[in-house]
Amino acid sequence: MTPLPAARAGVLNSRWRQLLDGRAHVPTCGEMANDPAQAMLWEAKLVRGEVGILVLPKRRNADYLVNYARKDKPYPEAMWGVYRAFLEQGMRPD
């Protein structure tokens, strides 16, 4: 399995391989991160949401166990619906 550690502003995939198109040099993650052109990206702050959506791990796990064999999954669909409803009302959900 490939590890995908979550960073502050993205995901680092440690098993990324060079493109096989004959390029002599493909920039490494460190070179790209330290590039002066990326400074604005690293200075950016996350926008805090106006409303929070509470995710209950015990309820999610119970829903997974009860509805494992069902085609429709009520809990993920409900969470997605709540997110979309807030978004359509012009609120930023977190």
N, C-alpha and C positions, 0 to 999 in steps of 0.2 A: 504494500500500500504506500502511496505517496503522501508524505506529511505536508500539510498545508497550514503552517502557523499563521494566525491572523496578526497583522501588524497594525500600527496606528492608522494608517491610511491605505491599506491594501492587503494583498495576500502574496506571500512569498512561496513559490513553488520550487523546491530545491532540486527537482528532477527535470527541469527544463533543459532541453538539449538544443544545440545549435541547429539552425536551418541548414539543410544539405544542398545549398545552391552554389557552392564554390566560394563563398565569402571567406576572406582570410581572417578578418577580425569581427567578432560579434561582441558588442559591449557587455560587460558583466553587470550584475545587479549593483555592485558597489560603484562602478563607473557611472551608471545611469543615475543612481541616488545622489551622488556627489557632484553631478553636473550643475554648473551655475544656472542653467536655464530651468532647472527644476526647483529653484529656491522658493518661488511663489507657491508651488504645490505643497512643500513642507511647512510653510508658514500658515497655510489655510487652516481654519478652525471649523470643527463640525457645527452644524446648525442644530441648536437644541429644539426639540419638538415642543409644541404648545400643549399637547395632551399625551399622556402615557397609556400604553396598552399593557395590561397586566397579563403575563403568560404564567399559567400555573402548571409547573412540571408534573405534579401528582395527577392533575386532571388530564393532562396530555397523555401521560403513561396509561391511565385507566382507559381513556378513549382508544388508545392503540391496542390494548389487550382485548377490549370488548368488540371493537370493530375491525379486527385484524383481517378477517376474510371478506369483509364487505367491500363492494366496489367504491362506494362513496365514503369519504372520511369526514364526519361532521366537524370535528374540532379544528383541523387546519382550514377547512372551508369557512368556518365561522370567524376565525382569526383574520383571514384574508378579507372577508366581507367587512369586518369592523375597520380594518386599515383603509380599505377603499372608501367606506362611508365617510370617515373623517377627512380623507384626502379630497373627496368630491365637495365637501363643505368648506374647503379652503383652509383647513387646519393641518398643521404638520404633526402627524403622529410619531411617537418615539417607540 
